Amino acid sequence: MKFWDHVAQEQHYLTFNQSNQGPVGLIYPNAYSVGMASLGFQQIYRLFRESGIAVERVFFDKKGRETRSIENHTPLFRFPVLAASYTYELDIVNLLKMLLCGGVEPLSESRQDGAPVIIIGGQAATANPALLQPFADAVVLGEGEETIAKISAALITTHDKSRDAILQAMAEIPSIYVPRIHGDYSRDQFTRNVIDPLEQYPCHSVIRANNDEFGGSFLLEVSRGCNYRCKFCIVHYQNGSARYRSFDSLIDILEKHQNQFLKVGLLGAAVADHPQIEDITEWLTQHGKQVGTSSLRAEKVTERFLDLLKLGGQQTLTIAPETGSLANRKTLLKGVKDEKYFQLAEWMGQRRFHYLKLYFLIGIPGADPMLEANDIIEFSQTIGDIFCKAGGSKVTVAVSPFVPKPSTPWENEPLWEPKKIKKASRIIRKQLAFRGNMKVPPVNVKEARIETILSRFGAELKDELLQLAHGESTIENAFNSIDIGGAREI
């Protein structure tokens, strides 16, 4: 199926006035199914449209065909502005490939008047703007709602001006980094925009795609940020403390669109922490809606909440113990006791939830990977036995190597030795994968190492990234010579 064939299968929840300004090419540098499951991407689409800017969406084509929008098949080089949602580090390579396949020069210094102005935002862009310095004309830092309204106003007032005039207008907007004007990125030079209160900007699906990663659910953000300060996780340190949308504001959105959807996905860094999450879920079940959630904190899940989720048709629950050891969990600043996870597993089994998914890290600073592996095996076996004996079906044990993220307390920690992580992960799979009730996906050590490089280094990776974009190197070989063992400030 070609990208533009998806349009006929989409349902739009909002209508917008005809936009005369633009259009902006809105890029998601990954597959259509992934991009349309991104609430941030849909929020950007909505904000530009509400500001009077026409928008056409563009997704990554693995077949390497000419990059065109799905609305009007417009090639990238014809857009006056390209706005990219960059949320996952490795997608930078996809983004550069898209520019090349769309007839756009990847290096900002080589783009002349008449070439698209390229604006990049998103979680990965905010985390490490220095990586984007050679490629982006402007980088949006932090949450984009207020900033996009200002960008739209600037684009409208400078639509017939030179490239330099547009960039100057961008540089005057707080929380926007313009490399050509600001020079090398410095973290102390910029603030990251944070929206509070969230009610100013509703955040939910504006387009339903039947074949996205959430199965065509109506996505609804219930909170943003996080109160927990886990040393490895970027959410609190980049997005601030938790902010919760009010029950009334969420119900207003659901009531407005309830005849247009069956399934609802409740999203947030810690959904179960919302003070009225049970009331929200109960409203949905009373109105005959199916309910799904993102990952939950085990100690926050009540039996009533599980009953409501089961009534709403949810079959899988995802939790993240991170390690199988309470001592290591305390080191992470996530000191949830084993008993909380075991109790939750029993409750889930009793209610006949089919699947329990567990997320673990391996290679955390100061830990022995072999001991971590043994802890994960023992913990997973125990929780799996409890879950399945109580009535559950399958447990997925997903193990990822620790990646030091910018702005976190562990951003400059040295990385693990690949051989040790590979050996430890093989032991985990050997011990767990062949149990009848467990699934253990392979651990991608190479990808985690590259993710670390893209999180830690900046503009000095320009040549390697361009080689990857041009197909002159492979992702496995491009960064072999880079030493990431020591600490380094971004």
C-alpha positions as CSV (number, residue, x, y, z in Angstrom):
1,M,0.0,0.0,0.0
2,K,1.3,3.5,-0.9
3,F,1.3,6.1,1.8
4,W,-1.4,8.2,0.1
5,D,-3.7,5.2,-0.1
6,H,-4.0,5.5,3.7
7,V,-5.9,8.8,3.5
8,A,-9.1,7.2,2.3
9,Q,-9.2,5.0,5.4
10,E,-8.7,7.8,7.9
11,Q,-11.3,9.5,10.1
12,H,-10.8,13.2,11.0
13,Y,-12.1,14.3,14.4
14,L,-11.8,18.0,13.8
15,T,-12.6,20.3,11.0
16,F,-10.5,23.4,10.2
17,N,-11.1,26.5,8.3
18,Q,-9.5,26.7,4.9
19,S,-5.8,27.6,5.3
20,N,-4.3,29.9,2.7
21,Q,-0.8,30.1,4.2
22,G,1.8,27.4,3.6
23,P,1.7,24.5,3.2
24,V,4.0,23.1,5.8
25,G,5.4,19.7,5.2
26,L,5.0,17.9,8.5
27,I,7.6,15.0,8.7
28,Y,7.6,12.0,10.8
29,P,10.8,10.1,10.1
30,N,9.4,6.6,10.5
31,A,6.6,4.5,9.2
32,Y,3.1,5.8,8.8
33,S,1.8,3.3,11.4
34,V,4.3,4.7,14.0
35,G,3.8,8.3,13.1
36,M,0.0,8.2,13.3
37,A,0.3,6.6,16.8
38,S,2.3,9.6,18.0
39,L,0.1,12.0,19.8
40,G,2.8,14.6,19.7
41,F,2.8,14.4,15.9
42,Q,-0.9,14.8,15.7
43,Q,-0.7,17.7,18.2
44,I,1.7,19.6,15.8
45,Y,-0.7,19.0,12.9
46,R,-3.6,20.4,14.9
47,L,-1.7,23.5,16.1
48,F,-0.5,24.5,12.7
49,R,-3.9,24.0,11.2
50,E,-5.5,26.0,14.0
51,S,-3.0,28.8,13.4
52,G,-4.1,29.2,9.8
53,I,-1.3,27.1,8.2
54,A,-2.0,24.4,5.7
55,V,-0.3,21.1,6.5
56,E,0.6,18.0,4.5
57,R,2.0,14.9,6.3
58,V,5.1,13.1,5.1
59,F,6.4,9.7,6.3
60,F,9.5,7.6,5.8
61,D,9.4,5.2,2.9
62,K,11.7,2.2,3.5
63,K,11.8,1.5,-0.3
64,G,13.7,4.8,-0.8
65,R,11.2,6.3,-3.3
66,E,10.9,10.0,-3.8
67,T,9.6,11.5,-0.6
68,R,6.2,13.0,-1.1
69,S,3.3,14.1,1.1
70,I,0.3,11.7,1.5
71,E,-2.3,14.5,1.0
72,N,-1.2,15.9,-2.4
73,H,1.9,13.9,-3.3
74,T,3.9,17.1,-3.0
75,P,7.7,16.5,-3.1
76,L,9.7,17.9,-0.2
77,F,11.6,20.5,-2.2
78,R,8.4,22.2,-3.1
79,F,7.4,23.0,0.6
80,P,8.4,26.5,1.9
81,V,8.7,25.0,5.4
82,L,9.4,21.5,6.6
83,A,8.6,20.7,10.3
84,A,10.0,17.4,11.6
85,S,8.9,15.5,14.7
86,Y,12.0,13.9,16.0
87,T,11.4,11.7,19.0
88,Y,13.7,8.7,18.7
89,E,17.5,9.1,18.2
90,L,18.0,6.7,15.4
91,D,15.3,8.4,13.3
92,I,17.9,11.1,12.5
93,V,19.2,8.9,9.7
94,N,15.7,8.4,8.3
95,L,15.1,12.1,8.4
96,L,18.3,12.8,6.4
97,K,17.4,10.1,3.9
98,M,13.9,11.7,3.5
99,L,15.5,15.1,2.7
100,L,17.7,13.6,0.0
101,C,14.9,11.6,-1.5
102,G,12.8,14.7,-1.5
103,G,15.3,16.9,-3.3
104,V,16.4,18.9,-0.2
105,E,20.0,19.6,0.7
106,P,20.6,18.0,4.2
107,L,23.2,20.6,5.3
108,S,21.6,23.9,6.4
109,E,24.7,25.9,5.3
110,S,24.1,24.6,1.7
111,R,20.5,25.6,1.4
112,Q,19.8,28.8,-0.4
113,D,16.8,31.1,-0.8
114,G,14.0,29.1,-2.2
115,A,14.9,25.9,-0.3
116,P,12.6,24.8,2.5
117,V,13.2,26.1,6.0
118,I,13.7,23.1,8.2
119,I,12.3,23.2,11.8
120,I,12.9,20.2,14.0
121,G,11.3,19.5,17.4
122,G,10.4,16.6,19.7
123,Q,11.8,14.8,22.6
124,A,15.1,13.7,20.9
125,A,15.5,17.2,19.5
126,T,15.1,18.9,22.9
127,A,17.5,16.3,24.5
128,N,20.4,16.9,22.1
129,P,20.0,20.0,19.8
130,A,23.8,19.9,19.1
131,L,23.3,16.8,17.0
132,L,20.9,18.8,14.7
133,Q,23.1,21.8,14.4
134,P,24.5,21.0,10.9
135,F,21.0,20.1,9.5
136,A,18.3,22.1,11.1
137,D,17.5,25.8,10.4
138,A,15.6,25.9,13.8
139,V,15.2,23.6,16.7
140,V,12.2,23.8,19.0
141,L,13.1,23.2,22.6
142,G,10.5,21.7,25.0
143,E,6.8,21.4,24.6
144,G,5.7,23.0,21.4
145,E,2.1,24.3,21.9
146,E,3.0,28.0,22.6
147,T,6.0,27.9,20.3
148,I,4.2,26.6,17.3
149,A,1.6,29.4,17.5
150,K,4.5,31.9,17.5
151,I,6.2,30.1,14.6
152,S,3.0,30.2,12.6
153,A,2.7,33.9,13.2
154,A,6.3,34.4,12.1
155,L,5.8,32.4,9.0
156,I,2.7,34.4,8.0
157,T,4.4,37.7,8.5
158,T,7.6,36.6,6.6
159,H,6.1,34.5,3.9
160,D,7.4,36.7,1.1
161,K,10.7,37.5,2.8
162,S,14.2,36.1,2.4
163,R,15.5,33.0,4.2
164,D,17.6,35.1,6.5
165,A,14.6,37.2,7.5
166,I,12.6,34.0,8.3
167,L,15.5,32.7,10.5
168,Q,15.9,36.0,12.2
169,A,12.2,35.9,13.1
170,M,12.6,32.4,14.4
171,A,15.6,33.3,16.5
172,E,13.5,36.0,18.3
173,I,11.1,33.3,19.6
174,P,12.0,32.0,23.1
175,S,12.9,28.3,23.2
176,I,14.0,28.2,19.6
177,Y,17.6,27.5,18.7
178,V,18.7,28.8,15.3
179,P,22.2,27.5,14.6
180,R,23.1,30.1,11.9
181,I,22.3,32.9,14.3
182,H,23.1,31.5,17.8
183,G,26.2,29.5,16.8
184,D,27.2,26.4,18.8
185,Y,24.5,25.1,21.1
186,S,24.9,25.7,24.8
187,R,22.4,24.2,27.3
188,D,22.7,27.2,29.5
189,Q,21.7,29.6,26.7
190,F,18.1,28.4,26.2
191,T,15.1,27.5,28.2
192,R,12.8,24.6,27.4
193,N,9.2,25.5,27.1
194,V,6.8,23.8,29.6
195,I,3.0,24.2,29.3
196,D,1.1,24.7,32.6
197,P,-1.8,24.4,33.0
198,L,-2.3,21.8,30.3
199,E,-6.0,22.8,29.9
200,Q,-4.9,25.6,27.7
201,Y,-4.1,23.1,25.0
202,P,-6.3,20.0,24.6
203,C,-4.3,17.0,23.4
204,H,-6.0,14.1,21.6
205,S,-6.2,12.4,18.3
206,V,-7.3,14.6,15.4
207,I,-7.0,11.8,12.8
208,R,-7.8,8.1,13.4
209,A,-5.7,5.7,11.4
210,N,-7.0,2.1,11.4
211,N,-3.6,0.6,11.0
212,D,-1.5,2.6,13.4
213,E,0.4,1.0,16.3
214,F,-2.6,1.5,18.6
215,G,-5.1,-0.2,16.3
216,G,-7.0,3.0,15.5
217,S,-7.7,4.1,19.1
218,F,-8.7,7.6,20.0
219,L,-5.6,8.8,21.9
220,L,-6.1,11.1,24.9
221,E,-3.3,12.6,27.0
222,V,-4.3,12.6,30.7
223,S,-1.0,13.9,32.1
224,R,2.4,15.2,31.1
225,G,5.8,15.2,32.9
226,C,6.6,12.9,35.8
227,N,7.0,13.3,39.6
228,Y,9.5,10.5,39.8
229,R,13.2,11.2,39.4
230,C,14.5,7.9,38.1
231,K,18.2,8.4,37.3
232,F,18.0,6.8,33.9
233,C,14.7,8.4,32.6
234,I,14.6,11.7,30.7
235,V,10.9,12.5,31.3
236,H,11.1,14.4,34.7
237,Y,14.4,16.1,33.9
238,Q,13.2,17.3,30.5
239,N,9.4,17.7,30.9
240,G,9.2,18.6,34.6
241,S,6.9,17.4,37.3
242,A,3.6,15.8,36.5
243,R,0.7,17.9,35.4
244,Y,-2.7,16.3,35.3
245,R,-5.6,17.3,33.0
246,S,-8.8,17.7,35.0
247,F,-11.5,15.1,34.9
248,D,-14.0,17.7,33.5
249,S,-11.8,18.8,30.7
250,L,-11.1,15.1,29.7
251,I,-14.8,14.2,29.8
252,D,-15.7,17.3,27.7
253,I,-13.4,16.0,25.0
254,L,-14.7,12.4,25.2
255,E,-18.3,13.6,25.1
256,K,-17.7,15.7,22.1
257,H,-16.3,12.9,20.1
258,Q,-17.8,9.8,21.7
259,N,-19.9,8.9,18.6
260,Q,-16.7,8.7,16.5
261,F,-14.7,6.1,18.3
262,L,-14.9,2.8,20.1
263,K,-11.4,2.4,21.6
264,V,-9.6,5.0,23.7
265,G,-5.9,5.0,24.6
266,L,-5.1,6.9,27.8
267,L,-1.6,8.3,27.6
268,G,0.9,9.8,30.1
269,A,4.2,9.0,31.7
270,A,2.4,7.5,34.7
271,V,-1.3,7.1,33.8
272,A,-2.2,5.4,37.1
273,D,-1.0,8.4,39.1
274,H,-3.8,10.6,37.8
275,P,-5.9,11.4,40.8
276,Q,-9.2,10.5,39.0
277,I,-8.0,7.8,36.6
278,E,-10.6,5.4,37.9
279,D,-13.4,7.8,37.4
280,I,-12.2,8.5,33.8
281,T,-12.0,4.8,33.1
282,E,-15.4,4.2,34.7
283,W,-17.0,6.9,32.5
284,L,-15.6,5.2,29.4
285,T,-16.8,1.7,30.3
286,Q,-20.2,3.0,31.2
287,H,-20.4,4.5,27.7
288,G,-19.5,1.2,26.1
289,K,-15.9,2.2,25.2
290,Q,-12.8,0.0,25.1
291,V,-9.9,1.3,27.1
292,G,-6.1,0.9,26.8
293,T,-3.3,2.5,28.8
294,S,0.4,3.1,28.5
295,S,2.8,1.6,31.0
296,L,1.7,1.7,34.6
297,R,3.4,2.1,38.0
298,A,2.7,-1.2,39.8
299,E,2.3,0.4,43.2
300,K,-0.4,2.8,41.9
301,V,-2.7,0.2,40.4
302,T,-5.7,-0.7,42.5
303,E,-8.1,-3.7,42.1
304,R,-10.9,-1.4,41.1
305,F,-8.7,0.1,38.3
306,L,-7.9,-3.4,37.1
307,D,-11.6,-4.3,37.1
308,L,-12.4,-1.3,35.0
309,L,-9.6,-2.0,32.5
310,K,-10.8,-5.6,32.1
311,L,-14.3,-4.4,31.6
312,G,-13.0,-2.0,29.0
313,G,-11.4,-4.9,27.1
314,Q,-7.7,-4.4,27.9
315,Q,-5.9,-7.7,27.7
316,T,-2.3,-6.6,28.2
317,L,-0.8,-4.7,31.1
318,T,2.7,-3.2,30.9
319,I,4.9,-2.4,33.9
320,A,8.6,-1.6,34.2
321,P,10.4,-3.1,37.3
322,E,13.6,-2.0,35.5
323,T,15.7,-4.6,37.5
324,G,15.0,-7.8,39.4
325,S,16.8,-6.5,42.5
326,L,15.3,-4.1,45.0
327,A,18.8,-2.8,45.9
328,N,19.4,-1.9,42.2
329,R,15.9,-0.4,42.0
330,K,16.8,1.9,44.9
331,T,20.0,2.9,43.1
332,L,17.7,3.9,40.1
333,L,15.6,5.8,42.6
334,K,12.7,3.5,41.8
335,G,12.4,1.6,45.0
336,V,9.2,-0.3,44.5
337,K,9.2,-3.6,46.5
338,D,9.0,-6.9,44.8
339,E,5.8,-7.7,46.7
340,K,4.0,-4.8,44.8
341,Y,4.8,-6.4,41.5
342,F,3.9,-9.9,42.7
343,Q,0.5,-8.7,44.1
344,L,-0.3,-7.0,40.8
345,A,0.5,-10.1,38.9
346,E,-1.8,-12.1,41.1
347,W,-4.6,-9.6,40.7
348,M,-4.2,-9.6,36.9
349,G,-4.2,-13.4,36.7
350,Q,-7.4,-13.6,38.9
351,R,-9.1,-11.3,36.4
352,R,-7.9,-13.3,33.4
353,F,-5.7,-10.7,31.8
354,H,-4.0,-12.6,29.0
355,Y,-0.7,-10.8,28.8
356,L,1.8,-9.2,31.2
357,K,4.7,-7.3,29.7
358,L,7.8,-6.5,31.9
359,Y,10.5,-4.0,31.0
360,F,14.0,-4.3,32.3
361,L,17.3,-2.5,32.0
362,I,20.7,-4.2,32.0
363,G,24.1,-2.6,32.3
364,I,23.1,0.1,34.8
365,P,26.1,2.0,36.3
366,G,27.9,0.2,39.1
367,A,26.1,-3.1,38.5
368,D,27.5,-6.5,37.3
369,P,25.6,-7.6,34.2
370,M,25.8,-11.2,35.2
371,L,24.2,-10.5,38.6
372,E,21.6,-8.3,36.9
373,A,20.8,-11.2,34.5
374,N,20.4,-13.6,37.4
375,D,18.1,-11.1,39.2
376,I,16.0,-10.6,36.1
377,I,15.6,-14.4,35.6
378,E,14.6,-15.1,39.2
379,F,12.2,-12.1,39.4
380,S,10.6,-13.0,36.0
381,Q,10.2,-16.6,36.9
382,T,8.5,-15.7,40.1
383,I,6.2,-13.1,38.7
384,G,5.4,-15.4,35.7
385,D,4.5,-18.3,37.9
386,I,2.2,-16.1,40.1
387,F,0.5,-14.5,37.1
388,C,-0.1,-17.8,35.2
389,K,-1.2,-19.9,38.2
390,A,-3.7,-17.2,39.1
391,G,-5.2,-17.4,35.6
392,G,-3.0,-15.3,33.2
393,S,-1.6,-16.6,30.0
394,K,1.7,-15.2,28.8
395,V,4.5,-13.0,30.1
396,T,6.9,-10.9,27.8
397,V,10.2,-10.0,29.3
398,A,11.7,-7.1,27.4
399,V,15.3,-6.3,28.2
400,S,17.1,-3.2,27.0
401,P,20.7,-2.1,27.6
402,F,21.0,1.1,29.7
403,V,21.4,4.2,27.6
404,P,22.7,7.4,29.3
405,K,20.2,10.2,28.4
406,P,21.0,13.9,28.4
407,S,19.9,16.0,31.4
408,T,19.5,12.9,33.6
409,P,21.8,12.3,36.6
410,W,23.4,9.4,34.7
411,E,24.0,11.3,31.4
412,N,27.8,11.1,31.6
413,E,28.1,7.6,33.0
414,P,30.4,5.3,31.0
415,L,28.8,2.7,28.9
416,W,28.8,-1.1,29.5
417,E,31.1,-3.5,27.7
418,P,29.1,-5.0,24.7
419,K,30.5,-8.5,25.3
420,K,29.3,-8.6,28.9
421,I,25.8,-7.4,27.9
422,K,25.5,-9.9,25.1
423,K,26.6,-12.7,27.3
424,A,24.2,-11.7,30.1
425,S,21.3,-11.2,27.7
426,R,21.9,-14.7,26.1
427,I,21.7,-16.2,29.6
428,I,18.3,-14.4,30.2
429,R,16.9,-15.7,26.9
430,K,18.3,-19.2,27.5
431,Q,16.7,-19.5,30.9
432,L,13.3,-17.8,30.1
433,A,12.5,-17.9,26.4
434,F,11.8,-21.7,26.4
435,R,9.4,-21.7,29.3
436,G,5.9,-22.2,27.9
437,N,4.5,-19.0,29.4
438,M,7.3,-16.6,28.5
439,K,8.5,-14.6,25.5
440,V,11.9,-12.8,25.5
441,P,12.6,-10.6,22.5
442,P,16.3,-10.4,21.4
443,V,18.4,-7.7,23.0
444,N,19.8,-5.2,20.5
445,V,23.2,-4.2,21.9
446,K,24.4,-2.5,18.7
447,E,21.4,-0.2,18.5
448,A,21.7,0.8,22.2
449,R,25.3,1.7,21.6
450,I,24.4,3.9,18.6
451,E,21.5,5.5,20.6
452,T,24.1,6.4,23.2
453,I,26.3,8.0,20.6
454,L,23.5,10.0,19.2
455,S,22.4,11.1,22.7
456,R,25.9,12.1,23.8
457,F,27.7,13.7,20.8
458,G,26.7,16.6,18.6
459,A,27.7,18.3,15.3
460,E,31.0,16.3,15.1
461,L,28.9,13.3,13.9
462,K,27.9,15.2,10.7
463,D,30.1,13.2,8.3
464,E,29.0,9.8,9.7
465,L,25.4,10.8,9.5
466,L,25.7,12.0,5.9
467,Q,27.5,8.8,4.9
468,L,24.6,6.8,6.4
469,A,22.0,9.0,4.6
470,H,23.8,8.5,1.3
471,G,24.1,4.8,1.8
472,E,27.9,4.9,1.9
473,S,28.1,3.2,5.3
474,T,26.0,0.9,7.5
475,I,24.6,1.8,10.9
476,E,26.8,-0.9,12.4
477,N,30.0,0.4,10.9
478,A,29.5,4.2,10.9
479,F,30.4,4.8,14.5
480,N,32.9,2.1,15.2
481,S,35.8,4.5,15.7
482,I,34.0,6.6,18.3
483,D,35.0,6.1,21.9
484,I,32.1,6.4,24.3
485,G,33.6,5.0,27.4
486,G,34.3,8.3,29.1
487,A,32.1,11.1,30.3
488,R,31.4,14.0,28.0
489,E,29.2,17.1,28.3
490,I,26.8,17.9,25.4
